[in-house]
């Protein structure tokens, strides 16, 4: 759950930096890259799940 909270905070932060980039106060290219990476990280964390690894045989 901590990864989800970190992902949401990073999306909010990078969105603010992207908005500053649109106002020419911050490099817009850096804001776009950070926003893309934070969205990718958040989607990856929310979709991560346990996968079936097969049944284990008792010996």
WOURWO-V631611 format. One record per backbone hydrogen bond with DSSP energy under -1.0 kcal/mol. CO is the residue of the C=O (numbers start at 0). NH is the residue of the N-H. Records with the same first field share a line. If there is no record, write none. Layout:
CO: NH / NH
This chain:
0: 4
1: 5
2: 6
3: 7
4: 8
5: 9
6: 10
7: 11
8: 12
9: 13
10: 14
11: 15
12: 16
13: 17
14: 18
15: 19
16: 20
17: 21
18: 22
19: 24
20: 23
26: 30
27: 31
28: 32
29: 33
30: 34
31: 35
32: 36
33: 37
34: 38
35: 39
36: 40
37: 41
38: 42
39: 43
40: 44
41: 45
42: 46
